[in-house]
């Protein structure tokens, strides 16, 4: 399965989740328009044919250490500490990490001051 097809399967999986916006919805343009978002914040996207997810820094470090992922660089020459490029190419890994990212971003939104 091609990365785009696998990402589309994730889009279908999360489409009905509360607060989740998926690519292709009316009014979505510009940066992040092709990403999965929860309440306006990106939790998963496809970049360079790889799934990229937002997770806690310690979790990103552990996954990189285990070989399940690599640092994500948004083209600025340095890795983003809470973002992981998933190196596993199987549907189960993508789904599990995307669910974990959704939970992390949703929880972070509720615990931030404001």
Secondary structure, 3 states (H helix, E strand, C coil): CCHHHHHHHHHHHHCCCCCEECCCCCCCCCCCCCCEEECCEEEEEEECCEEEEECCHHHHHHHHHHCCEEEEECCCCCEEEEEEEECCCCHHHHHHHHHHHHHHHHHHHHHCCC
